[in-house]
Amino acid sequence: PANAAGLERGAEIITVDGVDVVNGADAATINAALFPNDAEATHSFVVIDRGSSTSRSISMTPTEITEDPVQN
């Protein structure tokens, strides 16, 4: 979901579902978006991409992925 939303490594997450990540007091909302249990819930994020000074909004819905680890 992050790749499809154009979210790349190094982006700074500013808000999660309307809660300020740095100064927000609602840890339950932030945790629900970052570590979702509900596969149907869509979460909104405001991010600033690396090298940018402009924020943008994205939405993501959890998706189960299968990793194929490389041995050795």
All heavy atoms as TSV, in Angstrom:
chain	resi	resn	atom	element	x	y	z
A	1	PRO	N	N	0.805	-1.214	0.000
A	1	PRO	CA	C	0.000	0.000	0.000
A	1	PRO	C	C	0.845	1.276	0.000
A	1	PRO	O	O	0.496	2.250	-0.628
A	1	PRO	CB	C	-0.821	-0.107	1.272
A	1	PRO	CG	C	-0.813	-1.552	1.634
A	1	PRO	CD	C	0.460	-2.105	1.076
A	2	ALA	N	N	1.970	1.255	0.711
A	2	ALA	CA	C	2.821	2.442	0.754
A	2	ALA	C	C	3.412	2.732	-0.617
A	2	ALA	O	O	3.450	3.886	-1.053
A	2	ALA	CB	C	3.918	2.256	1.792
A	3	ASN	N	N	3.846	1.706	-1.299
A	3	ASN	CA	C	4.408	1.885	-2.633
A	3	ASN	C	C	3.353	2.428	-3.591
A	3	ASN	O	O	3.622	3.337	-4.374
A	3	ASN	CB	C	4.985	0.570	-3.141
A	3	ASN	CG	C	5.722	0.739	-4.445
A	3	ASN	OD1	O	6.489	1.676	-4.609
A	3	ASN	ND2	N	5.496	-0.175	-5.370
A	4	ALA	N	N	2.156	1.888	-3.533
A	4	ALA	CA	C	1.073	2.348	-4.407
A	4	ALA	C	C	0.699	3.799	-4.116
A	4	ALA	O	O	0.277	4.527	-5.014
A	4	ALA	CB	C	-0.151	1.445	-4.249
A	5	ALA	N	N	0.876	4.242	-2.877
A	5	ALA	CA	C	0.566	5.623	-2.499
A	5	ALA	C	C	1.726	6.563	-2.795
A	5	ALA	O	O	1.628	7.766	-2.572
A	5	ALA	CB	C	0.216	5.694	-1.017
A	6	GLY	N	N	2.849	6.018	-3.289
A	6	GLY	CA	C	4.008	6.836	-3.597
A	6	GLY	C	C	4.839	7.191	-2.377
A	6	GLY	O	O	5.646	8.102	-2.418
A	7	LEU	N	N	4.655	6.459	-1.301
A	7	LEU	CA	C	5.403	6.711	-0.075
A	7	LEU	C	C	6.745	5.999	-0.173
A	7	LEU	O	O	6.803	4.797	-0.389
A	7	LEU	CB	C	4.626	6.208	1.136
A	7	LEU	CG	C	5.197	6.535	2.500
A	7	LEU	CD1	C	5.228	8.042	2.730
A	7	LEU	CD2	C	4.388	5.863	3.589
A	8	GLU	N	N	7.826	6.765	-0.015
A	8	GLU	CA	C	9.158	6.197	-0.133
A	8	GLU	C	C	9.938	6.357	1.158
A	8	GLU	O	O	9.605	7.185	2.005
A	8	GLU	CB	C	9.908	6.872	-1.284
A	8	GLU	CG	C	9.280	6.599	-2.632
A	8	GLU	CD	C	10.070	7.219	-3.780
A	8	GLU	OE1	O	11.107	7.851	-3.529
A	8	GLU	OE2	O	9.630	7.039	-4.921
A	9	ARG	N	N	10.981	5.570	1.299
A	9	ARG	CA	C	11.852	5.637	2.469
A	9	ARG	C	C	12.358	7.066	2.635
A	9	ARG	O	O	12.734	7.716	1.676
A	9	ARG	CB	C	13.021	4.681	2.290
A	9	ARG	CG	C	14.057	4.812	3.387
A	9	ARG	CD	C	15.103	3.757	3.268
A	9	ARG	NE	N	14.683	2.729	4.202
A	9	ARG	CZ	C	15.076	1.491	4.198
A	9	ARG	NH1	N	15.887	1.066	3.271
A	9	ARG	NH2	N	14.663	0.634	5.093
A	10	GLY	N	N	12.349	7.530	3.871
A	10	GLY	CA	C	12.831	8.871	4.170
A	10	GLY	C	C	11.729	9.901	4.302
A	10	GLY	O	O	11.984	11.020	4.723
A	11	ALA	N	N	10.506	9.548	3.936
A	11	ALA	CA	C	9.393	10.489	4.083
A	11	ALA	C	C	9.101	10.678	5.572
A	11	ALA	O	O	9.209	9.746	6.359
A	11	ALA	CB	C	8.153	9.972	3.371
A	12	GLU	N	N	8.752	11.885	5.939
A	12	GLU	CA	C	8.429	12.205	7.331
A	12	GLU	C	C	6.914	12.178	7.503
A	12	GLU	O	O	6.192	12.862	6.784
A	12	GLU	CB	C	8.958	13.595	7.669
A	12	GLU	CG	C	8.683	14.015	9.082
A	12	GLU	CD	C	9.223	15.412	9.382
A	12	GLU	OE1	O	9.861	16.029	8.516
A	12	GLU	OE2	O	8.974	15.886	10.506
A	13	ILE	N	N	6.429	11.376	8.431
A	13	ILE	CA	C	4.996	11.307	8.710
A	13	ILE	C	C	4.659	12.409	9.700
A	13	ILE	O	O	5.202	12.455	10.800
A	13	ILE	CB	C	4.600	9.925	9.267
A	13	ILE	CG1	C	4.946	8.837	8.251
A	13	ILE	CG2	C	3.120	9.896	9.608
A	13	ILE	CD1	C	4.771	7.430	8.773
A	14	ILE	N	N	3.750	13.295	9.309
A	14	ILE	CA	C	3.371	14.441	10.131
A	14	ILE	C	C	2.132	14.128	10.971
A	14	ILE	O	O	2.129	14.355	12.178
A	14	ILE	CB	C	3.098	15.678	9.249
A	14	ILE	CG1	C	4.290	15.983	8.340
A	14	ILE	CG2	C	2.737	16.887	10.106
A	14	ILE	CD1	C	5.580	16.254	9.069
A	15	THR	N	N	1.082	13.633	10.318
A	15	THR	CA	C	-0.135	13.259	11.045
A	15	THR	C	C	-0.618	11.891	10.581
A	15	THR	O	O	-0.380	11.478	9.457
A	15	THR	CB	C	-1.290	14.268	10.863
A	15	THR	OG1	O	-1.727	14.263	9.509
A	15	THR	CG2	C	-0.887	15.668	11.284
A	16	VAL	N	N	-1.303	11.219	11.470
A	16	VAL	CA	C	-1.924	9.926	11.185
A	16	VAL	C	C	-3.370	10.019	11.625
A	16	VAL	O	O	-3.648	10.284	12.796
A	16	VAL	CB	C	-1.215	8.789	11.955
A	16	VAL	CG1	C	-1.911	7.473	11.739
A	16	VAL	CG2	C	0.245	8.697	11.564
A	17	ASP	N	N	-4.275	9.851	10.687
A	17	ASP	CA	C	-5.713	9.967	10.965
A	17	ASP	C	C	-6.037	11.235	11.753
A	17	ASP	O	O	-6.821	11.239	12.695
A	17	ASP	CB	C	-6.238	8.724	11.697
A	17	ASP	CG	C	-6.298	7.510	10.785
A	17	ASP	OD1	O	-6.354	7.678	9.552
A	17	ASP	OD2	O	-6.293	6.379	11.308
A	18	GLY	N	N	-5.373	12.342	11.376
A	18	GLY	CA	C	-5.623	13.632	11.997
A	18	GLY	C	C	-4.889	13.895	13.294
A	18	GLY	O	O	-5.031	14.967	13.882
A	19	VAL	N	N	-4.095	12.951	13.765
A	19	VAL	CA	C	-3.374	13.106	15.031
A	19	VAL	C	C	-1.914	13.437	14.728
A	19	VAL	O	O	-1.245	12.718	13.979
A	19	VAL	CB	C	-3.453	11.821	15.883
A	19	VAL	CG1	C	-2.641	11.960	17.159
A	19	VAL	CG2	C	-4.891	11.488	16.204
A	20	ASP	N	N	-1.412	14.524	15.317
A	20	ASP	CA	C	-0.020	14.931	15.169
A	20	ASP	C	C	0.879	13.840	15.755
A	20	ASP	O	O	0.733	13.458	16.913
A	20	ASP	CB	C	0.194	16.257	15.908
A	20	ASP	CG	C	1.577	16.836	15.718
A	20	ASP	OD1	O	2.567	16.081	15.821
A	20	ASP	OD2	O	1.671	18.048	15.491
A	21	VAL	N	N	1.803	13.344	14.954
A	21	VAL	CA	C	2.655	12.237	15.383
A	21	VAL	C	C	3.611	12.652	16.497
A	21	VAL	O	O	3.876	11.884	17.416
A	21	VAL	CB	C	3.441	11.657	14.180
A	21	VAL	CG1	C	4.461	10.630	14.626
A	21	VAL	CG2	C	2.489	11.048	13.172
A	22	VAL	N	N	4.124	13.874	16.451
A	22	VAL	CA	C	5.091	14.329	17.443
A	22	VAL	C	C	4.413	14.827	18.712
A	22	VAL	O	O	4.805	14.468	19.820
A	22	VAL	CB	C	5.996	15.440	16.856
A	22	VAL	CG1	C	6.926	16.006	17.922
A	22	VAL	CG2	C	6.795	14.904	15.683
A	23	ASN	N	N	3.395	15.645	18.574
A	23	ASN	CA	C	2.784	16.299	19.733
A	23	ASN	C	C	1.402	15.769	20.103
A	23	ASN	O	O	0.790	16.274	21.038
A	23	ASN	CB	C	2.682	17.807	19.492
A	23	ASN	CG	C	4.044	18.425	19.290
A	23	ASN	OD1	O	4.947	18.201	20.084
A	23	ASN	ND2	N	4.198	19.175	18.222
A	24	GLY	N	N	0.909	14.789	19.370
A	24	GLY	CA	C	-0.420	14.255	19.641
A	24	GLY	C	C	-0.453	13.385	20.883
A	24	GLY	O	O	0.520	12.724	21.229
A	25	ALA	N	N	-1.583	13.405	21.543
A	25	ALA	CA	C	-1.730	12.623	22.767
A	25	ALA	C	C	-2.521	11.334	22.546
A	25	ALA	O	O	-2.673	10.545	23.467
A	25	ALA	CB	C	-2.423	13.471	23.840
A	26	ASP	N	N	-3.010	11.121	21.324
A	26	ASP	CA	C	-3.856	9.964	21.047
A	26	ASP	C	C	-3.035	8.824	20.443
A	26	ASP	O	O	-3.088	8.556	19.248
A	26	ASP	CB	C	-4.991	10.377	20.106
A	26	ASP	CG	C	-6.034	9.295	19.941
A	26	ASP	OD1	O	-5.851	8.185	20.490
A	26	ASP	OD2	O	-7.037	9.551	19.253
A	27	ALA	N	N	-2.266	8.162	21.287
A	27	ALA	CA	C	-1.396	7.076	20.828
A	27	ALA	C	C	-2.196	5.912	20.253
A	27	ALA	O	O	-1.724	5.227	19.343
A	27	ALA	CB	C	-0.511	6.593	21.960
A	28	ALA	N	N	-3.399	5.688	20.733
A	28	ALA	CA	C	-4.216	4.570	20.240
A	28	ALA	C	C	-4.552	4.752	18.763
A	28	ALA	O	O	-4.511	3.788	17.990
A	28	ALA	CB	C	-5.488	4.442	21.069
A	29	THR	N	N	-4.869	5.965	18.348
A	29	THR	CA	C	-5.187	6.230	16.942
A	29	THR	C	C	-3.955	6.036	16.074
A	29	THR	O	O	-4.029	5.431	14.999
A	29	THR	CB	C	-5.739	7.660	16.774
A	29	THR	OG1	O	-6.958	7.762	17.501
A	29	THR	CG2	C	-5.996	7.987	15.316
A	30	ILE	N	N	-2.821	6.536	16.528
A	30	ILE	CA	C	-1.582	6.384	15.769
A	30	ILE	C	C	-1.213	4.911	15.641
A	30	ILE	O	O	-0.900	4.423	14.558
A	30	ILE	CB	C	-0.441	7.186	16.427
A	30	ILE	CG1	C	-0.748	8.690	16.344
A	30	ILE	CG2	C	0.903	6.868	15.768
A	30	ILE	CD1	C	0.190	9.559	17.145
A	31	ASN	N	N	-1.284	4.172	16.728
A	31	ASN	CA	C	-0.961	2.747	16.694
A	31	ASN	C	C	-1.925	1.959	15.817
A	31	ASN	O	O	-1.517	1.020	15.136
A	31	ASN	CB	C	-0.931	2.169	18.107
A	31	ASN	CG	C	0.302	2.588	18.867
A	31	ASN	OD1	O	1.340	2.863	18.276
A	31	ASN	ND2	N	0.195	2.640	20.182
A	32	ALA	N	N	-3.207	2.328	15.830
A	32	ALA	CA	C	-4.196	1.629	15.006
A	32	ALA	C	C	-3.887	1.787	13.521
A	32	ALA	O	O	-4.155	0.880	12.730
A	32	ALA	CB	C	-5.600	2.147	15.306
A	33	ALA	N	N	-3.313	2.919	13.140
A	33	ALA	CA	C	-2.969	3.136	11.732
A	33	ALA	C	C	-1.638	2.504	11.361
A	33	ALA	O	O	-1.488	1.947	10.269
A	33	ALA	CB	C	-2.941	4.630	11.433
A	34	LEU	N	N	-0.664	2.578	12.250
A	34	LEU	CA	C	0.662	2.051	11.933
A	34	LEU	C	C	0.765	0.540	12.100
A	34	LEU	O	O	1.578	-0.110	11.440
A	34	LEU	CB	C	1.719	2.735	12.803
A	34	LEU	CG	C	1.882	4.239	12.583
A	34	LEU	CD1	C	2.907	4.807	13.538
A	34	LEU	CD2	C	2.250	4.550	11.144
A	35	PHE	N	N	-0.054	-0.016	12.988
A	35	PHE	CA	C	-0.073	-1.465	13.234
A	35	PHE	C	C	-1.518	-1.952	13.173
A	35	PHE	O	O	-2.085	-2.359	14.185
A	35	PHE	CB	C	0.549	-1.769	14.603
A	35	PHE	CG	C	1.903	-1.167	14.788
A	35	PHE	CD1	C	2.068	-0.002	15.525
A	35	PHE	CD2	C	3.016	-1.753	14.211
A	35	PHE	CE1	C	3.317	0.569	15.689
A	35	PHE	CE2	C	4.275	-1.187	14.370
A	35	PHE	CZ	C	4.429	-0.026	15.108
A	36	PRO	N	N	-2.140	-1.920	11.976
A	36	PRO	CA	C	-3.579	-2.182	11.855
A	36	PRO	C	C	-3.971	-3.630	12.129
A	36	PRO	O	O	-3.266	-4.561	11.752
A	36	PRO	CB	C	-3.892	-1.799	10.411
A	36	PRO	CG	C	-2.594	-1.985	9.695
A	36	PRO	CD	C	-1.522	-1.653	10.691
A	37	ASN	N	N	-5.110	-3.774	12.797
A	37	ASN	CA	C	-5.731	-5.087	12.994
A	37	ASN	C	C	-6.908	-5.274	12.055
A	37	ASN	O	O	-7.301	-6.380	11.757
A	37	ASN	CB	C	-6.220	-5.244	14.441
A	37	ASN	CG	C	-5.069	-5.384	15.406
A	37	ASN	OD1	O	-4.039	-5.950	15.072
A	37	ASN	ND2	N	-5.234	-4.854	16.596
A	38	ASP	N	N	-7.494	-4.172	11.620
A	38	ASP	CA	C	-8.673	-4.191	10.765
A	38	ASP	C	C	-8.248	-4.042	9.306
A	38	ASP	O	O	-7.831	-2.960	8.883
A	38	ASP	CB	C	-9.613	-3.054	11.173
A	38	ASP	CG	C	-10.896	-3.037	10.369
A	38	ASP	OD1	O	-11.083	-3.915	9.494
A	38	ASP	OD2	O	-11.722	-2.133	10.601
A	39	ALA	N	N	-8.336	-5.105	8.543
A	39	ALA	CA	C	-7.892	-5.097	7.152
A	39	ALA	C	C	-8.783	-4.264	6.245
A	39	ALA	O	O	-8.438	-4.021	5.098
A	39	ALA	CB	C	-7.819	-6.529	6.636
A	40	GLU	N	N	-9.922	-3.821	6.729
A	40	GLU	CA	C	-10.851	-3.037	5.917
A	40	GLU	C	C	-10.702	-1.535	6.137
A	40	GLU	O	O	-11.225	-0.745	5.370
A	40	GLU	CB	C	-12.291	-3.454	6.227
A	40	GLU	CG	C	-12.578	-4.924	5.972
A	40	GLU	CD	C	-12.450	-5.292	4.507
A	40	GLU	OE1	O	-12.889	-4.517	3.654
A	40	GLU	OE2	O	-11.878	-6.366	4.223
A	41	ALA	N	N	-10.027	-1.136	7.201
A	41	ALA	CA	C	-9.953	0.276	7.572
A	41	ALA	C	C	-8.951	1.019	6.691
A	41	ALA	O	O	-7.854	0.543	6.442
A	41	ALA	CB	C	-9.563	0.414	9.031
A	42	THR	N	N	-9.340	2.199	6.227
A	42	THR	CA	C	-8.446	3.067	5.483
A	42	THR	C	C	-7.937	4.144	6.425
A	42	THR	O	O	-8.705	4.711	7.196
A	42	THR	CB	C	-9.171	3.704	4.285
A	42	THR	OG1	O	-9.598	2.664	3.408
A	42	THR	CG2	C	-8.266	4.657	3.531
A	43	HIS	N	N	-6.644	4.408	6.375
A	43	HIS	CA	C	-6.034	5.391	7.255
A	43	HIS	C	C	-5.430	6.516	6.422
A	43	HIS	O	O	-4.880	6.277	5.347
A	43	HIS	CB	C	-4.959	4.738	8.125
A	43	HIS	CG	C	-5.501	3.656	8.993
A	43	HIS	ND1	N	-6.174	3.910	10.166
A	43	HIS	CD2	C	-5.502	2.317	8.841
A	43	HIS	CE1	C	-6.547	2.768	10.711
A	43	HIS	NE2	N	-6.149	1.783	9.924
A	44	SER	N	N	-5.535	7.728	6.936
A	44	SER	CA	C	-5.003	8.886	6.221
A	44	SER	C	C	-3.725	9.374	6.892
A	44	SER	O	O	-3.594	9.331	8.117
A	44	SER	CB	C	-6.037	10.002	6.173
A	44	SER	OG	O	-6.355	10.434	7.479
A	45	PHE	N	N	-2.791	9.808	6.073
A	45	PHE	CA	C	-1.500	10.283	6.533
A	45	PHE	C	C	-1.172	11.592	5.833
A	45	PHE	O	O	-1.490	11.766	4.660
A	45	PHE	CB	C	-0.393	9.275	6.173
A	45	PHE	CG	C	-0.562	7.922	6.786
A	45	PHE	CD1	C	-1.398	6.977	6.211
A	45	PHE	CD2	C	0.132	7.577	7.939
A	45	PHE	CE1	C	-1.550	5.713	6.768
A	45	PHE	CE2	C	-0.015	6.311	8.504
A	45	PHE	CZ	C	-0.861	5.378	7.924
A	46	VAL	N	N	-0.533	12.488	6.546
A	46	VAL	CA	C	0.069	13.669	5.935
A	46	VAL	C	C	1.563	13.464	6.058
A	46	VAL	O	O	2.073	13.196	7.160
A	46	VAL	CB	C	-0.382	14.981	6.622
A	46	VAL	CG1	C	0.380	16.163	6.066
A	46	VAL	CG2	C	-1.879	15.182	6.455
A	47	VAL	N	N	2.257	13.536	4.924
A	47	VAL	CA	C	3.691	13.260	4.893
A	47	VAL	C	C	4.430	14.376	4.173
A	47	VAL	O	O	3.843	15.122	3.390
A	47	VAL	CB	C	3.998	11.908	4.201
A	47	VAL	CG1	C	3.332	10.760	4.915
A	47	VAL	CG2	C	3.594	11.937	2.743
A	48	ILE	N	N	5.718	14.470	4.461
A	48	ILE	CA	C	6.614	15.333	3.700
A	48	ILE	C	C	7.690	14.422	3.127
A	48	ILE	O	O	8.397	13.735	3.866
A	48	ILE	CB	C	7.250	16.425	4.579
A	48	ILE	CG1	C	6.177	17.345	5.154
A	48	ILE	CG2	C	8.266	17.240	3.762
A	48	ILE	CD1	C	6.697	18.405	6.096
A	49	ASP	N	N	7.764	14.387	1.809
A	49	ASP	CA	C	8.740	13.526	1.149
A	49	ASP	C	C	10.158	14.053	1.355
A	49	ASP	O	O	10.374	15.262	1.506
A	49	ASP	CB	C	8.437	13.443	-0.352
A	49	ASP	CG	C	7.114	12.754	-0.623
A	49	ASP	OD1	O	6.851	11.715	0.011
A	49	ASP	OD2	O	6.337	13.250	-1.466
A	50	ARG	N	N	11.104	13.148	1.356
A	50	ARG	CA	C	12.512	13.516	1.515
A	50	ARG	C	C	12.890	14.515	0.413
A	50	ARG	O	O	12.573	14.302	-0.760
A	50	ARG	CB	C	13.388	12.275	1.433
A	50	ARG	CG	C	14.851	12.563	1.669
A	50	ARG	CD	C	15.681	11.329	1.702
A	50	ARG	NE	N	15.391	10.492	0.537
A	50	ARG	CZ	C	15.870	9.290	0.363
A	50	ARG	NH1	N	16.640	8.752	1.264
A	50	ARG	NH2	N	15.583	8.606	-0.705
A	51	GLY	N	N	13.539	15.594	0.809
A	51	GLY	CA	C	13.962	16.610	-0.148
A	51	GLY	C	C	12.889	17.622	-0.501
A	51	GLY	O	O	13.095	18.486	-1.333
A	52	SER	N	N	11.723	17.513	0.120
A	52	SER	CA	C	10.620	18.429	-0.152
A	52	SER	C	C	10.299	19.229	1.102
A	52	SER	O	O	10.614	18.825	2.211
A	52	SER	CB	C	9.377	17.642	-0.586
A	52	SER	OG	O	8.288	18.511	-0.798
A	53	SER	N	N	9.667	20.363	0.925
A	53	SER	CA	C	9.206	21.152	2.065
A	53	SER	C	C	7.683	21.255	2.068
A	53	SER	O	O	7.108	21.904	2.930
A	53	SER	CB	C	9.832	22.551	2.039
A	53	SER	OG	O	9.475	23.217	0.843
A	54	THR	N	N	7.049	20.591	1.118
A	54	THR	CA	C	5.597	20.635	0.980
A	54	THR	C	C	4.988	19.319	1.458
A	54	THR	O	O	5.442	18.244	1.064
A	54	THR	CB	C	5.211	20.865	-0.493
A	54	THR	OG1	O	5.879	22.026	-0.967
A	54	THR	CG2	C	3.720	21.023	-0.650
A	55	SER	N	N	3.958	19.423	2.275
A	55	SER	CA	C	3.282	18.207	2.746
A	55	SER	C	C	2.252	17.764	1.717
A	55	SER	O	O	1.794	18.541	0.885
A	55	SER	CB	C	2.613	18.457	4.092
A	55	SER	OG	O	1.583	19.408	3.966
A	56	ARG	N	N	1.900	16.498	1.800
A	56	ARG	CA	C	0.840	15.945	0.945
A	56	ARG	C	C	0.090	14.892	1.727
A	56	ARG	O	O	0.610	14.298	2.677
A	56	ARG	CB	C	1.404	15.371	-0.351
A	56	ARG	CG	C	2.292	14.159	-0.162
A	56	ARG	CD	C	2.904	13.719	-1.496
A	56	ARG	NE	N	3.779	12.572	-1.310
A	56	ARG	CZ	C	3.433	11.312	-1.548
A	56	ARG	NH1	N	2.227	11.021	-1.993
A	56	ARG	NH2	N	4.283	10.331	-1.349
A	57	SER	N	N	-1.143	14.649	1.338
A	57	SER	CA	C	-2.005	13.676	2.005
A	57	SER	C	C	-2.069	12.397	1.191
A	57	SER	O	O	-2.164	12.438	-0.042
A	57	SER	CB	C	-3.417	14.231	2.173
A	57	SER	OG	O	-3.393	15.368	2.983
A	58	ILE	N	N	-2.030	11.270	1.894
A	58	ILE	CA	C	-2.214	9.971	1.254
A	58	ILE	C	C	-3.141	9.138	2.135
A	58	ILE	O	O	-3.286	9.404	3.320
A	58	ILE	CB	C	-0.881	9.219	1.034
A	58	ILE	CG1	C	-0.151	8.985	2.362
A	58	ILE	CG2	C	0.011	9.953	0.058
A	58	ILE	CD1	C	1.082	8.088	2.240
A	59	SER	N	N	-3.766	8.145	1.534
A	59	SER	CA	C	-4.597	7.184	2.275
A	59	SER	C	C	-4.114	5.792	1.933
A	59	SER	O	O	-3.738	5.517	0.795
A	59	SER	CB	C	-6.063	7.327	1.887
A	59	SER	OG	O	-6.565	8.562	2.318
A	60	MET	N	N	-4.134	4.933	2.941
A	60	MET	CA	C	-3.716	3.549	2.729
A	60	MET	C	C	-4.654	2.599	3.462
A	60	MET	O	O	-5.120	2.910	4.555
A	60	MET	CB	C	-2.282	3.330	3.220
A	60	MET	CG	C	-1.250	4.061	2.409
A	60	MET	SD	S	0.449	3.637	2.861
A	60	MET	CE	C	0.626	4.573	4.368
A	61	THR	N	N	-4.898	1.464	2.844
A	61	THR	CA	C	-5.672	0.388	3.440
A	61	THR	C	C	-4.728	-0.794	3.629
A	61	THR	O	O	-3.985	-1.135	2.706
A	61	THR	CB	C	-6.840	-0.024	2.527
A	61	THR	OG1	O	-7.650	1.135	2.285
A	61	THR	CG2	C	-7.697	-1.102	3.153
A	62	PRO	N	N	-4.717	-1.405	4.806
A	62	PRO	CA	C	-3.800	-2.523	5.052
A	62	PRO	C	C	-3.979	-3.654	4.051
A	62	PRO	O	O	-5.092	-3.952	3.613
A	62	PRO	CB	C	-4.179	-3.010	6.451
A	62	PRO	CG	C	-4.945	-1.908	7.064
A	62	PRO	CD	C	-5.583	-1.154	5.946
A	63	THR	N	N	-2.874	-4.249	3.665
A	63	THR	CA	C	-2.870	-5.383	2.755
A	63	THR	C	C	-1.885	-6.403	3.285
A	63	THR	O	O	-0.788	-6.056	3.712
A	63	THR	CB	C	-2.424	-4.946	1.346
A	63	THR	OG1	O	-3.289	-3.928	0.877
A	63	THR	CG2	C	-2.450	-6.105	0.374
A	64	GLU	N	N	-2.264	-7.642	3.275
A	64	GLU	CA	C	-1.351	-8.690	3.709
A	64	GLU	C	C	-0.375	-8.974	2.580
A	64	GLU	O	O	-0.775	-9.166	1.426
A	64	GLU	CB	C	-2.119	-9.952	4.070
A	64	GLU	CG	C	-1.268	-10.972	4.780
A	64	GLU	CD	C	-2.090	-12.100	5.386
A	64	GLU	OE1	O	-3.171	-11.820	5.921
A	64	GLU	OE2	O	-1.624	-13.253	5.311
A	65	ILE	N	N	0.899	-8.970	2.899
A	65	ILE	CA	C	1.924	-9.254	1.896
A	65	ILE	C	C	2.668	-10.522	2.272
A	65	ILE	O	O	2.733	-10.903	3.428
A	65	ILE	CB	C	2.913	-8.083	1.733
A	65	ILE	CG1	C	3.638	-7.822	3.053
A	65	ILE	CG2	C	2.220	-6.840	1.250
A	65	ILE	CD1	C	4.786	-6.862	2.937
A	66	THR	N	N	3.236	-11.161	1.268
A	66	THR	CA	C	4.044	-12.354	1.484
A	66	THR	C	C	5.465	-12.018	1.055
A	66	THR	O	O	5.689	-11.586	-0.068
A	66	THR	CB	C	3.514	-13.532	0.643
A	66	THR	OG1	O	2.157	-13.749	1.005
A	66	THR	CG2	C	4.325	-14.777	0.898
A	67	GLU	N	N	6.397	-12.198	1.958
A	67	GLU	CA	C	7.782	-11.941	1.665
A	67	GLU	C	C	8.470	-13.245	1.298
A	67	GLU	O	O	8.167	-14.292	1.845
A	67	GLU	CB	C	8.485	-11.309	2.848
A	67	GLU	CG	C	7.999	-9.910	3.165
A	67	GLU	CD	C	8.802	-9.292	4.273
A	67	GLU	OE1	O	9.825	-8.656	3.964
A	67	GLU	OE2	O	8.403	-9.450	5.433
A	68	ASP	N	N	9.386	-13.150	0.379
A	68	ASP	CA	C	10.185	-14.303	-0.029
A	68	ASP	C	C	11.627	-14.015	0.355
A	68	ASP	O	O	12.386	-13.465	-0.439
A	68	ASP	CB	C	10.050	-14.525	-1.528
A	68	ASP	CG	C	10.675	-15.845	-1.969
A	68	ASP	OD1	O	10.957	-16.688	-1.102
A	68	ASP	OD2	O	10.904	-15.990	-3.172
A	69	PRO	N	N	12.021	-14.348	1.603
A	69	PRO	CA	C	13.359	-14.002	2.057
A	69	PRO	C	C	14.439	-14.748	1.290
A	69	PRO	O	O	14.253	-15.884	0.851
A	69	PRO	CB	C	13.355	-14.403	3.524
A	69	PRO	CG	C	12.287	-15.413	3.651
A	69	PRO	CD	C	11.271	-15.092	2.580
A	70	VAL	N	N	15.559	-14.083	1.144
A	70	VAL	CA	C	16.709	-14.675	0.480
A	70	VAL	C	C	17.524	-15.399	1.539
A	70	VAL	O	O	17.878	-14.814	2.556
A	70	VAL	CB	C	17.553	-13.594	-0.219
A	70	VAL	CG1	C	18.793	-14.204	-0.858
A	70	VAL	CG2	C	16.716	-12.841	-1.224
A	71	GLN	N	N	17.826	-16.653	1.294
A	71	GLN	CA	C	18.638	-17.407	2.231
A	71	GLN	C	C	20.106	-17.132	1.979
A	71	GLN	O	O	20.545	-17.033	0.833
A	71	GLN	CB	C	18.362	-18.898	2.110
A	71	GLN	CG	C	16.975	-19.261	2.585
A	71	GLN	CD	C	16.761	-20.761	2.538
A	71	GLN	OE1	O	17.597	-21.519	2.093
A	71	GLN	NE2	N	15.610	-21.198	3.024
A	72	ASN	N	N	20.852	-17.046	3.072
A	72	ASN	CA	C	22.302	-16.818	3.012
A	72	ASN	C	C	22.572	-15.491	2.357
A	72	ASN	O	O	23.261	-15.217	1.520
A	72	ASN	CB	C	23.032	-17.957	2.321
A	72	ASN	CG	C	22.801	-19.266	3.053
A	72	ASN	OD1	O	22.610	-19.293	4.260
A	72	ASN	ND2	N	22.819	-20.358	2.325
